[in-house]
Amino acid sequence: MEITRDLKNHKVQLSENAIALVKKICRRFNYQEGELINILHAVQSQFGYLPAEIQELIAKELDISVAKVYGVVTFYSFFTMKPKGKYPISLCMGTACYVRGAENILNEIKRQLNIDEGETTPDGLFSLSSLRCVGACGLAPVLLVGEKVYGRVAQADVRKIISEYKAGCLTHPTKE
Amino acid sequence: MVTLTIDNKTVEVPKGTTVLEAAAKVGVEIPTLCHMKLDNLEIENKPGGCRVCLVEIQGRKNLAPSCVTEATDGMIVKSSSIRVMNTRRTIVELILSDHPAECLTCAKSGNCDLQSLAIKMGIRELHFSGEKSVHREDKSPAIIRDMDKCIMCRRCETMCNEVQTVGVLSAVNRGFNSVVSPAFEQDLQDSACTYCGQCVAVCPVGALTERDQTGAVIRALSNPDKTVVVQTAPAVRAALGEEFGQEAGTLVTGKMAAALRRLGFDYVFDTDFAADLTIMEEGTELLDRLTRHLNGDSTVKLPILTSCCPAWVKFIEHNFPSLLDVPSSAKSPQQMFGAVAKNYFAEKLNVDRKKLVVVSIMPCVAKKYERGRDEFAVDGNSDVDFVLTTRELSHLIKLANIDFHTLPDEEFDQPMGMSTGASVIFGTTGGVIEAAVRTAYELYTKKPLPKVEFEELRGMEGLRHATIDFGGLPLHIGIAHGLGNARKLLEEIAAGRSQFHAIEIMSCPGGCIGGGGQPFHHGKSDILKKRQQAIYQEDRNKPIRKSHENPFIYQLYEEYLGEPMSEKAHHLLHTKYFDRSTVFEQDGNASETDDKK
């Protein structure tokens, strides 16, 4: 959403709409410092990540230091400062998926995309994260691209799934 | 009141007292590391994080950190049982296991609380080894952050956030990776850091230190092509003695001048001379603004704020860009001295300014930053070349094998060593405004002061105010030390609610006597009080106690500058301020802020 990203400098330019949205969320929580985590949650759900410029804006709105905001963002692993890819890939590493070979799948994705967990490909298409149990253990191992679920994934399927998105034959699976 | 027993001693304390404080009352000194309390400044850091102050409390399963455990009635405490001693030793060893063993070359060696603790615990061997946390070293013009040495005591965070409200330092990341850092792990020089140095002043280890320039000064002194002049700030003479084992509050003005001469400085001058000059300019500016204001000139802004403190100047540039026309345009004494030395004095000596080296001895680390500001240089040649802190000067004296104690008391050189009592008190909170009032009163009322000392402007409270009768005109004066207190006065000004005509602001608690470059107080705030008394004593000892009566200041105006606020004075002695706020600080408009509140 309305963020222009300068990939080289990791600098982003927030649009008027983006600024207004962050301000609105801060207002919704009454500018309470104690609501910082909830505000970060709400903002990240809108933008997918929390770039420095957004943290600066939140700090200003709540009248707290940006170092404090950054401290909270870096403390909780849920928050991320790296933008998710257009197609965020999540792999379930819960018990059932794990025993059915999720780790091999994870390594295969890493190899195919040449990124680590928590990272995004330089072209901005894919990002990779792991999660714990999506409640579909019967389909283990489970892989998600956005909100689309792939069950009983084999190592050999990985290349096919990725190339489908690369070719653009599947539309953006996340909610706009 | 509650009654408890600590190491078999019974003590009665008010409810709410911690076990640590109760123990101190009966002479039991429980070792601490992260804990710090500066009594008369209302500054306290007790995250209960280091666990060094653990004690055994009868009836409790676990050992309790005494700094955050409230004393209760009937409590039986043991501070030195075998269990406590063993645990405390293990804790210190664990802290040391993630600490670089670089004591021999560490800037903090000899002044390090962790080192002292290791000595006290008799640690001869480290039983734990493993991964160590590694961080990038951050070298700003004033402060060096070497976070490998950080023990996460959070004292710097308390100073930066609660006391100074600068908000640059915060604990970031998690677990083993956690570290105190500016946002986005940027360097201090890219942040809104004011370089006040209060983080350095309280850091128990060598994680935060000043940028050492003693080497550069030695090189200048040994260069036969250079004429090296030195200036010493008022607060240095009231604290330098501590570095040589003297009682806090011992004045060492004469010995300091003698030591500087033996170090090889060609001219030993005094920043106090420039402080008198500051009063001439700032006092005249105050009267000018005041008279215009009284005559109904609506373009003139009051209050006028003092501008001697570089950390405070940087603070207003970052945080209150709309108020940049409020501080006096007068340069700080350090920079006035540099400008006069590199122009007037260089001309007098017939020396090119590039061959004249100006060294400052300052109680401050922000002065290291101030000297490097672009506007204080001519063709890349800075008015002040190097700044040493009080601590660095003591290192230099020790290095040169000078026996400080047996030095005779010597005088400063002339003309820029002549100063009045008014200039000496610049070193303490309330001093600059008192010096300004002494001069402004006489210039305004054309009558001699009935009493030179203004007790109503003195003290240690963070925010003070007084009204001085200027021959029928009540002059309202505000004083703040500590940037958190300054922020309160600035917010009043921004909201148009300020009642003051003039305000003095100093960044450091206590003023320059508590500066980030002073000998470490190790949490003993009475040291600041003693330094303050020494400053006032020096004032009383001076034959001349008003800046406008300094004969060499007269000479300087007559020979060179003309009169206060003249064009030449403006060019050399005044400056301007810059908006350093970030994008979002700029765009905050008033209506937005209003609907928030």
Interface residues (C-beta under 8 A of the other chain):
Chain A: R27 Y31 A52 E53 Q55 E56 L57 K60 E61 I64 S65 V66 A67 K68 V69 Y70 G71 T74 F75 S77
Chain B: N161 V166 G167 V168 L169 S170 A171 V172 N173 R174 S181 P182 A183 F184 S191 T582 V583 F584 E585 G588 K596
